[in-house]
Amino acid sequence: MAARNVCGLYTMCIVQDGDNILLMNRPDKLGFPGYIGPGGKVDFPESFTEGAVRELREETGLIVQPEDLIFKGIDEYVVPKTNYRYLVFNYLAKKYTGQLLTDPPEGELRWVNLVDAMELPMQSWFKRRLPLFFEPGTFEISVVWDEDNDSSIEDKLRQLG
């Protein structure tokens, strides 16, 4: 009998305010250290947009309406050894209400000029993804990962529409 595939569903939402975007500086102890966009696991049975709205509120204090989210693309990371597929649904928000949390749970929040953002310390996968939020259309990133060698077996980036 074939091994069962397991799928993890996640969201990420970049908030843009004029020429600035909101990033969080995650500490080492939380994993994925450096600057990253808010997001996290989609809880069952919420939709992807509901998950993005909830994660953004929990991590930043900002409130967006699902209909104001702009879908930007999907990242998938597939690990054949464990039959695990990690899917991230990526959104951009240009409308929001609320105030930033003074003591955010996932790391320091910072408005960063879009031009300067790429100079900040961040994970390579996030640095690759970040510019795609601001290009026309949507994107699809598909990576097949070799856990034993900590490297990609296959890596595809497609810009759609």
N, C-alpha and C positions, 0 to 999 in steps of 0.2 A: 504494500500500500504506500502511495506517495505521501511524503511529509506534508503536513498542513501549512499553508501560507498564513503568516500573521501580518496585519497591517496596522500601522500607527498613523493616526490622522491629526495633523497640526495646522496652525494658521500663523501668519505673520502679517502685521499691519504697520505700514510706514505712514506716519502723519506728516503732511506737508503744510506749512504755513508760509506762503510767499516763497522766498528763497531759502527757507530753513526747513529742516526735517528734525523730527524727534527721535533720538537714539538713546539707548541705555547702555551704561558701562557696567557690564556684568563682572563681578569679582570672580577670581579663580575658584573659590569654594562652591560656586553654583554651576560650574561647567561652562563651556563655550565662553571663556573670558574675553574681554575687549568689548568694543561697541557692536551693538546688534539692535535689530528692530524688535518691538514688543510682539509677543505671541506665545503660543503654547498649544497644549493638547485640546482637541475638540472632545467635549464630554458627550457621552451618549444620553439622550437622543438628539442633542442640539444640532442645528445645521452648521455648515462651515461659516456662514456669515455671522450667525449667532455666537459661535465660538470666537471669531475674530473680535466682535464687539465686546464680549465678556472679558477676554484676555486683555484687551486694550484698557478697559476700565479697571480691572484688577491690578494691572502692572503700572498704570500711569495716572489714573483718576480721570482721564478724558473719556467723553461719551460721544460715540458716533452712532448714527442710525444705519441699520443694514442697507437701506436703499441708497445711502450716500457712499457706500464702499465701491471702489473701482477695482474689479478683478484684474489682476496683472499676470497671473500665471501659476504654474505648478512646478514644484521640485519633487523629484522622487529619487530616493536612495534605496537600492535593492541590494540585500546581502544574501547571496545564494546559499552560503554555508548554514545560515540560520533560518532561511526562508522568510526573512523579514523585509517588508516594504514600508518605508517611512515616507509619507506624502505630506507636503507642506503646501497649503493654499495661500497664495500671497495677494494682499490687498493694499491699496493706496487710499488714504482718507484726506480730503482737502477741507472738509467741514467737520467741526467738532464743537462741543461745549464742555464746561467743567474746568477745573483747576488741576494742575499737576500735584501729585502726592508729595508731601514733604519728606516722607520716609518710605520710598517705594520698596517693595519686597524683593525685586529682582536685580536692583542695581541703580546707581545714580542716573537720573534723567537729565538730558542736555539737548537744547535746541542747537543745531549745528548748521552752518551755511552749507548748502548743497555742494558748492565748489570745494569746500574744505573737508567734507566728510570722508573722502577716499584716503586722506592722509592720516586718519585716526587708526590706532591699533584695532584690528578686527580679524575674525576668523577668515581664512581664504575663501571658504564657500559663501560667506556673507558679502565679502568684497566683490566677488564675481556677480552675485545676484543684485546688489544694490542699484547699479546704474539701470538695470532693466525695468525698475519701477517707473522710470521717468521717460521711457521710450514709447513710441506709439505701439498699439497692439498688445498682445500677450506673449508670454514666453513659456517654454517647457524645458526644464533641465532634467535629464535622466542619467543617473550614475549607478553603475553596477560596481559594488565595492568588494574587494578582497580583504577580509578581516585579518587573515594570517599575515599578509604582507603590508597591511595598512596603506593600500593604494587602490586606485580605480582600475577596473578591468575594461570598462567601457564608459565613455563620458560623452554625452550629446547635449547640445544647446540648440534649441530651435526658437526662432522668433516667428510668431504666428499673427496673421491679420494685421 
